Amino acid sequence: MSHWPDRNAGARTCGRRHGGGFTLLEVLVALVIIGVALAAAMRGALALTGAAEDTRLKMLGTLAAENRLLELRLLRQRLELGQATGDCEEGGVQFVCEQTIRGTPNPFFRRVEVRVSRGTDAGRRVYAELMTVLPTQ
């Protein structure tokens, strides 16, 4: 066994990386991939949240329309032909209820339509639209 230094030691380490880490380029590519995946996940979560809110508003609008039709049925008042618009609230949400009463071929019954919407006149979105036939009383 010789105690002389190995002359080829420097040549063997020239092409090798020092340490077992990642290069800067590999880290940047990984960060871009993670960023794209997180952005897609956030977009999906926001879409689900928007769909859930829209479903909630549709359900509350339908309840408001059903309540208005039940009020008319239970009041047992004479149903006059015409259209009326008013505010109605359901579940803490303010809606606009439009009620239209029309005649039918049978003079003892009226066709009652209730449309529940929300928003300004230009951007009004209808959340529920129900129709029933009630006796004229």
N, CA, C and O of each residue as an XYZ file, in Angstrom:
548
protein
N       0.833     -1.153      0.000
C       0.000      0.000      0.000
C       0.892      1.235      0.000
O       1.810      1.362      0.810
N       0.600      2.136     -0.924
C       1.467      3.296     -1.075
C       0.824      4.491     -0.413
O      -0.400      4.607     -0.350
N       1.672      5.381      0.081
C       1.177      6.580      0.727
C       1.246      7.797     -0.182
O       1.094      8.932      0.269
N       1.460      7.568     -1.374
C       1.529      8.661     -2.339
C       0.116      9.105     -2.726
O      -0.771      8.258     -2.836
N      -0.122     10.398     -2.935
C      -1.466     10.854     -3.339
C      -1.820     10.340     -4.724
O      -0.960     10.162     -5.586
N      -3.107     10.107     -4.910
C      -3.618      9.582     -6.188
C      -3.668     10.719     -7.186
O      -4.327     11.733     -6.955
N      -2.963     10.546     -8.307
C      -2.909     11.606     -9.308
C      -4.215     11.739    -10.099
O      -4.469     12.810    -10.650
N      -5.024     10.739    -10.176
C      -6.257     10.746    -10.979
C      -7.502     11.152    -10.158
O      -8.616     11.123    -10.681
N      -7.322     11.522     -8.898
C      -8.471     11.856     -8.035
C      -9.203     13.082     -8.548
O     -10.433     13.111     -8.515
N      -8.487     14.103     -9.022
C      -9.126     15.317     -9.541
C      -9.865     15.058    -10.834
O     -10.893     15.691    -11.074
N      -9.406     14.183    -11.657
C     -10.045     13.885    -12.944
C     -11.337     13.129    -12.746
O     -12.274     13.295    -13.527
N     -11.408     12.308    -11.730
C     -12.618     11.520    -11.487
C     -13.774     12.375    -10.967
O     -14.921     12.011    -11.228
N     -13.569     13.438    -10.281
C     -14.631     14.251     -9.702
C     -15.049     15.398    -10.601
O     -15.994     16.113    -10.268
N     -14.382     15.600    -11.728
C     -14.682     16.725    -12.601
C     -16.096     16.670    -13.155
O     -16.761     17.706    -13.142
N     -16.608     15.547    -13.640
C     -17.923     15.443    -14.274
C     -19.054     15.210    -13.279
O     -20.217     15.200    -13.682
N     -18.763     15.028    -12.028
C     -19.796     14.729    -11.025
C     -20.335     15.998    -10.392
O     -19.657     17.023    -10.312
N     -21.627     15.889     -9.928
C     -22.195     16.981     -9.124
C     -21.727     16.814     -7.691
O     -21.543     15.706     -7.188
N     -21.545     17.940     -7.066
C     -21.187     17.879     -5.650
C     -22.476     17.878     -4.852
O     -23.280     18.797     -5.011
N     -22.702     16.927     -4.035
C     -23.927     16.819     -3.256
C     -25.015     16.162     -4.108
O     -24.842     16.014     -5.318
N     -26.097     15.780     -3.513
C     -27.175     15.093     -4.227
C     -28.397     15.961     -4.413
O     -29.500     15.421     -4.492
N     -28.271     17.277     -4.488
C     -29.408     18.189     -4.563
C     -29.928     18.392     -5.982
O     -29.495     17.727     -6.923
N     -30.885     19.344     -6.115
C     -31.494     19.672     -7.395
C     -30.871     20.934     -7.967
O     -30.351     21.779     -7.239
N     -30.934     21.038     -9.266
C     -30.447     22.267     -9.892
C     -31.529     23.332     -9.793
O     -32.683     23.034     -9.486
N     -31.149     24.561    -10.055
C     -32.086     25.677     -9.993
C     -33.192     25.495    -11.038
O     -34.352     25.809    -10.770
N     -32.849     25.002    -12.199
C     -33.835     24.786    -13.257
C     -34.871     23.744    -12.847
O     -36.059     23.923    -13.112
N     -34.446     22.672    -12.213
C     -35.374     21.637    -11.742
C     -36.325     22.198    -10.681
O     -37.512     21.870    -10.674
N     -35.820     23.019     -9.813
C     -36.655     23.628     -8.774
C     -37.678     24.569     -9.400
O     -38.842     24.563     -9.001
N     -37.263     25.378    -10.375
C     -38.194     26.292    -11.033
C     -39.282     25.545    -11.791
O     -40.441     25.956    -11.751
N     -38.944     24.468    -12.474
C     -39.946     23.664    -13.189
C     -40.939     23.065    -12.191
O     -42.145     23.069    -12.440
N     -40.447     22.557    -11.080
C     -41.336     21.991    -10.054
C     -42.264     23.057     -9.495
O     -43.442     22.783     -9.266
N     -41.761     24.267     -9.269
C     -42.596     25.356     -8.757
C     -43.673     25.756     -9.769
O     -44.809     26.035     -9.387
N     -43.323     25.784    -11.044
C     -44.316     26.109    -12.072
C     -45.414     25.049    -12.102
O     -46.594     25.387    -12.183
N     -45.045     23.787    -12.039
C     -46.038     22.705    -12.043
C     -46.944     22.799    -10.827
O     -48.160     22.649    -10.950
N     -46.376     23.042     -9.665
C     -47.181     23.176     -8.438
C     -48.089     24.398     -8.538
O     -49.247     24.340     -8.122
N     -47.585     25.496     -9.080
C     -48.403     26.708     -9.226
C     -49.593     26.489    -10.156
O     -50.698     26.945     -9.861
N     -49.382     25.801    -11.266
C     -50.481     25.513    -12.201
C     -51.507     24.600    -11.539
O     -52.711     24.805    -11.689
N     -51.037     23.600    -10.811
C     -51.967     22.684    -10.133
C     -52.785     23.416     -9.074
O     -53.987     23.177     -8.955
N     -52.159     24.301     -8.304
C     -52.886     25.065     -7.281
C     -53.888     26.036     -7.904
O     -54.987     26.221     -7.381
N     -53.505     26.655     -9.024
C     -54.435     27.565     -9.697
C     -55.658     26.805    -10.209
O     -56.783     27.295    -10.104
N     -55.445     25.619    -10.757
C     -56.573     24.807    -11.231
C     -57.462     24.378    -10.066
O     -58.687     24.381    -10.187
N     -56.861     24.014     -8.958
C     -57.641     23.611     -7.785
C     -58.470     24.777     -7.253
O     -59.629     24.589     -6.882
N     -57.893     25.977     -7.209
C     -58.637     27.152     -6.740
C     -59.787     27.486     -7.681
O     -60.875     27.846     -7.231
N     -59.553     27.370     -8.977
C     -60.615     27.644     -9.948
C     -61.777     26.664     -9.763
O     -62.944     27.053     -9.811
N     -61.443     25.404     -9.554
C     -62.484     24.411     -9.312
C     -63.253     24.678     -8.031
O     -64.476     24.545     -7.999
N     -62.546     25.052     -6.979
C     -63.211     25.349     -5.707
C     -64.121     26.564     -5.840
O     -65.222     26.567     -5.289
N     -63.685     27.597     -6.558
C     -64.531     28.778     -6.755
C     -65.763     28.448     -7.595
O     -66.845     28.977     -7.340
N     -65.609     27.584     -8.589
C     -66.758     27.181     -9.402
C     -67.779     26.428     -8.548
O     -68.984     26.643     -8.686
N     -67.303     25.551     -7.675
C     -68.214     24.815     -6.793
C     -68.918     25.750     -5.817
O     -70.105     25.580     -5.540
N     -68.200     26.727     -5.299
C     -68.805     27.681     -4.379
C     -69.876     28.502     -5.081
O     -70.952     28.716     -4.523
N     -69.600     28.965     -6.300
C     -70.593     29.720     -7.069
C     -71.819     28.893     -7.390
O     -72.942     29.393     -7.328
N     -71.612     27.620     -7.735
C     -72.746     26.739     -8.039
C     -73.589     26.492     -6.789
O     -74.816     26.431     -6.869
N     -72.944     26.352     -5.651
C     -73.688     26.127     -4.405
C     -74.520     27.358     -4.045
O     -75.660     27.222     -3.600
N     -73.965     28.557     -4.230
C     -74.709     29.792     -3.937
C     -75.883     29.949     -4.899
O     -76.969     30.362     -4.491
N     -75.672     29.625     -6.164
C     -76.749     29.716     -7.151
C     -77.873     28.740     -6.814
O     -79.050     29.089     -6.917
N     -77.521     27.530     -6.415
C     -78.523     26.535     -6.017
C     -79.288     27.012     -4.792
O     -80.503     26.830     -4.716
N     -78.605     27.615     -3.841
C     -79.265     28.148     -2.637
C     -80.268     29.234     -3.006
O     -81.385     29.245     -2.490
N     -79.877     30.154     -3.901
C     -80.781     31.230     -4.305
C     -81.981     30.685     -5.076
O     -83.091     31.193     -4.918
N     -81.784     29.671     -5.898
C     -82.909     29.064     -6.617
C     -83.885     28.410     -5.640
O     -85.101     28.529     -5.790
N     -83.341     27.722     -4.642
C     -84.203     27.088     -3.653
C     -84.995     28.136     -2.868
O     -86.196     27.971     -2.652
N     -84.326     29.215     -2.439
C     -85.017     30.261     -1.692
C     -86.043     30.982     -2.570
O     -87.119     31.339     -2.091
N     -85.725     31.198     -3.845
C     -86.683     31.809     -4.770
C     -87.911     30.940     -4.965
O     -89.033     31.446     -5.003
N     -87.708     29.641     -5.088
C     -88.837     28.717     -5.223
C     -89.694     28.724     -3.968
O     -90.921     28.694     -4.055
N     -89.062     28.764     -2.808
C     -89.823     28.839     -1.553
C     -90.635     30.129     -1.466
O     -91.778     30.112     -1.008
N     -90.053     31.243     -1.902
C     -90.774     32.517     -1.878
C     -91.988     32.464     -2.806
O     -93.060     32.952     -2.448
N     -91.829     31.875     -3.995
C     -92.955     31.762     -4.927
C     -94.034     30.834     -4.379
O     -95.222     31.139     -4.479
N     -93.632     29.707     -3.803
C     -94.609     28.790     -3.208
C     -95.350     29.453     -2.057
O     -96.559     29.274     -1.911
N     -94.633     30.218     -1.241
C     -95.279     30.912     -0.124
C     -96.314     31.919     -0.620
O     -97.392     32.045     -0.040
N     -95.984     32.632     -1.688
C     -96.933     33.622     -2.230
C     -98.185     32.930     -2.760
O     -99.298     33.409     -2.538
N     -98.015     31.814     -3.454
C     -99.180     31.083     -3.960
C    -100.018     30.523     -2.812
O    -101.247     30.523     -2.879
N     -99.355     30.050     -1.765
C    -100.097     29.551     -0.598
C    -100.839     30.675      0.114
O    -101.955     30.472      0.593
N    -100.234     31.857      0.190
C    -100.926     33.007      0.793
C    -102.210     33.314      0.025
O    -103.263     33.525      0.626
N    -102.119     33.339     -1.292
C    -103.310     33.620     -2.102
C    -104.374     32.552     -1.910
O    -105.566     32.858     -1.855
N    -103.948     31.307     -1.808
C    -104.905     30.215     -1.625
C    -105.571     30.307     -0.252
O    -106.773     30.074     -0.131
N    -104.798     30.643      0.780
C    -105.344     30.662      2.130
C    -106.136     31.928      2.450
O    -107.024     31.899      3.303
N    -105.826     33.044      1.777
C    -106.555     34.285      2.037
C    -108.007     34.195      1.567
O    -108.893     34.852      2.115
N    -108.228     33.389      0.567
C    -109.584     33.189      0.013
C    -110.245     34.514     -0.344
O    -111.443     34.708     -0.134
N    -109.455     35.400     -0.876
C    -110.020     36.669     -1.336
C    -110.282     36.595     -2.830
O    -109.765     35.716     -3.521
N    -111.065     37.498     -3.308
C    -111.375     37.535     -4.733
C    -110.114     37.901     -5.510
O    -109.435     38.875     -5.184
N    -109.813     37.128     -6.519
C    -108.610     37.348     -7.321
C    -108.955     38.254     -8.494
O    -109.681     37.863     -9.408
N    -108.426     39.462     -8.451
C    -108.665     40.433     -9.517
C    -107.595     40.275    -10.597
O    -106.423     40.045    -10.300
N    -108.017     40.402    -11.844
C    -107.081     40.294    -12.957
C    -106.072     41.437    -12.916
O    -106.409     42.561    -12.543
N    -104.827     41.138    -13.306
C    -103.808     42.181    -13.350
C    -102.454     41.688    -12.899
O    -102.237     40.499    -12.667
N    -101.553     42.638    -12.784
C    -100.182     42.326    -12.403
C     -99.780     43.188    -11.216
O    -100.130     44.366    -11.139
N     -99.037     42.583    -10.289
C     -98.542     43.300     -9.111
C     -97.087     42.903     -8.876
O     -96.696     41.757     -9.100
N     -96.306     43.859     -8.428
C     -94.894     43.609     -8.124
C     -94.610     44.102     -6.721
O     -95.067     45.173     -6.321
N     -93.858     43.320     -5.983
C     -93.501     43.716     -4.625
C     -92.257     43.000     -4.148
O     -91.813     42.019     -4.745
N     -91.706     43.506     -3.066
C     -90.536     42.862     -2.476
C     -90.976     41.670     -1.648
O     -92.015     41.702     -0.988
N     -90.178     40.629     -1.692
C     -90.429     39.481     -0.829
C     -89.077     38.966     -0.336
O     -88.088     38.975     -1.069
N     -89.055     38.524      0.901
C     -87.818     38.063      1.511
C     -87.963     36.599      1.887
O     -89.008     36.166      2.371
N     -86.917     35.859      1.659
C     -86.905     34.446      2.049
C     -85.492     34.101      2.489
O     -84.537     34.294      1.737
N     -85.361     33.597      3.695
C     -84.059     33.177      4.202
C     -83.048     34.301      4.289
O     -81.851     34.069      4.114
N     -83.500     35.508      4.555
C     -82.598     36.637      4.663
C     -82.159     37.220      3.331
O     -81.305     38.106      3.297
N     -82.733     36.734      2.225
C     -82.381     37.233      0.896
C     -83.565     38.029      0.358
O     -84.707     37.572      0.402
N     -83.281     39.204     -0.141
C     -84.331     40.080     -0.674
C     -84.567     39.751     -2.152
O     -83.636     39.788     -2.957
N     -85.811     39.432     -2.501
C     -86.212     39.135     -3.870
C     -87.275     40.128     -4.315
O     -87.834     40.863     -3.500
N     -87.547     40.143     -5.611
C     -88.668     40.889     -6.178
C     -89.659     39.862     -6.716
O     -89.304     39.032     -7.553
N     -90.908     39.917     -6.234
C     -91.939     38.970     -6.662
C     -92.920     39.677     -7.597
O     -93.504     40.703     -7.248
N     -93.087     39.114     -8.777
C     -94.058     39.621     -9.746
C     -95.198     38.615     -9.821
O     -94.979     37.430    -10.072
N     -96.397     39.091     -9.603
C     -97.578     38.229     -9.598
C     -98.505     38.661    -10.730
O     -98.859     39.835    -10.837
N     -98.897     37.708    -11.574
C     -99.803     37.995    -12.676
C    -101.023     37.097    -12.548
O    -100.900     35.878    -12.423
N    -102.216     37.717    -12.580
C    -103.464     36.955    -12.503
C    -104.191     37.148    -13.822
O    -104.473     38.272    -14.238
N    -104.490     36.027    -14.473
C    -105.180     36.040    -15.766
C    -106.421     35.184    -15.686
O    -106.563     34.329    -14.812
N    -107.308     35.436    -16.614
C    -108.513     34.635    -16.684
C    -108.265     33.282    -17.338
O    -107.235     33.062    -17.975
N    -109.219     32.389    -17.169
C    -109.192     31.069    -17.802
C    -110.492     30.888    -18.574
O    -111.412     31.691    -18.421
N    -110.585     29.857    -19.394
C    -111.854     29.614    -20.088
C    -113.030     29.398    -19.125
O    -114.175     29.690    -19.469
N    -112.753     28.896    -17.942
C    -113.778     28.730    -16.912
C    -113.787     29.996    -16.058
O    -112.774     30.295    -15.427
N    -114.893     30.760    -16.009
C    -114.918     32.033    -15.274
C    -114.790     31.885    -13.760
O    -114.619     32.882    -13.058
N    -114.870     30.670    -13.253
C    -114.761     30.460    -11.804
C    -113.323     30.213    -11.346
O    -113.080     30.001    -10.158
N    -112.381     30.239    -12.272
C    -110.972     30.001    -11.935
C    -110.084     31.073    -12.553
O    -110.417     31.657    -13.584
N    -108.947     31.320    -11.903
C    -107.957     32.273    -12.390
C    -106.597     31.575    -12.467
O    -106.257     30.726    -11.642
N    -105.845     31.963    -13.480
C    -104.470     31.464    -13.618
C    -103.562     32.461    -12.908
O    -103.560     33.648    -13.235
N    -102.787     31.976    -11.933
C    -101.902     32.831    -11.145
C    -100.457     32.411    -11.421
O    -100.087     31.250    -11.248
N     -99.657     33.379    -11.852
C     -98.234     33.150    -12.098
C     -97.424     34.021    -11.150
O     -97.722     35.200    -10.956
N     -96.407     33.427    -10.570
C     -95.504     34.163     -9.691
C     -94.083     33.971    -10.212
O     -93.629     32.849    -10.434
N     -93.398     35.091    -10.400
C     -92.006     35.087    -10.875
C     -91.157     35.776     -9.820
O     -91.434     36.907     -9.423
N     -90.115     35.077     -9.370
C     -89.227     35.608     -8.332
C     -87.874     35.894     -8.969
O     -87.261     35.019     -9.581
N     -87.414     37.149     -8.812
C     -86.139     37.545     -9.408
C     -85.340     38.358     -8.403
O     -85.792     38.652     -7.297
N     -84.140     38.707     -8.831
C     -83.257     39.467     -7.953
C     -82.344     40.303     -8.827
O     -81.877     39.832     -9.864
N     -82.084     41.526     -8.427
C     -81.162     42.380     -9.156
C     -81.857     43.581     -9.754
O     -83.035     43.836     -9.504
N     -81.096     44.312    -10.553
C     -81.631     45.506    -11.190
C     -82.465     45.109    -12.403
O     -82.462     43.952    -12.823
N     -83.182     46.088    -12.960
C     -84.027     45.803    -14.117
C     -83.219     45.301    -15.303
O     -83.646     44.381    -16.000
N     -82.052     45.899    -15.540
C     -81.237     45.505    -16.702
C     -80.641     44.116    -16.516
O     -80.568     43.341    -17.469
N     -80.212     43.794    -15.294
C     -79.564     42.509    -15.059
C     -80.383     41.579    -14.183
O     -79.824     40.802    -13.409
N     -81.696     41.649    -14.295
C     -82.558     40.862    -13.423
C     -82.489     39.386    -13.802
O     -82.635     39.022    -14.969
N     -82.267     38.561    -12.818
C     -82.197     37.111    -13.020
C     -83.388     36.469    -12.343
O     -83.646     36.723    -11.166
N     -84.118     35.637    -13.073
C     -85.287     34.952    -12.535
C     -84.818     33.661    -11.865
O     -84.165     32.825    -12.490
N     -85.163     33.512    -10.582
C     -84.770     32.327     -9.827
C     -85.889     31.304     -9.723
O     -85.623     30.118     -9.529
N     -87.133     31.742     -9.848
C     -88.252     30.804     -9.774
C     -89.427     31.380    -10.551
O     -89.641     32.592    -10.598
N     -90.173     30.476    -11.151
C     -91.370     30.868    -11.891
C     -92.384     29.741    -11.721
O     -92.194     28.638    -12.232
N     -93.473     30.036    -10.989
C     -94.489     29.027    -10.713
C     -95.853     29.504    -11.197
O     -96.126     30.702    -11.269
N     -96.698     28.535    -11.524
C     -98.048     28.842    -11.990
C     -99.009     27.854    -11.347
O     -98.687     26.684    -11.144
N    -100.213     28.364    -11.028
C    -101.269     27.491    -10.510
C    -102.610     28.077    -10.946
O    -102.683     29.195    -11.455
N    -103.653     27.304    -10.738
C    -105.017     27.754    -11.024
C    -105.770     27.757     -9.688
O    -105.800     26.760     -8.967
N    -106.381     28.917     -9.381
C    -107.112     29.057     -8.112
C    -108.561     29.455     -8.393
O    -108.843     30.090     -9.408
N    -109.474     29.086     -7.503
C    -110.876     29.515     -7.679
C    -111.020     31.005     -7.450
O    -110.266     31.594     -6.675
N    -111.989     31.621     -8.121
C    -112.172     33.074     -8.015
C    -112.762     33.492     -6.680
O    -112.561     34.632     -6.261
N    -113.468     32.628     -6.008
C    -114.145     32.881     -4.727
C    -115.250     33.864     -4.911
O    -115.938     34.207     -3.950
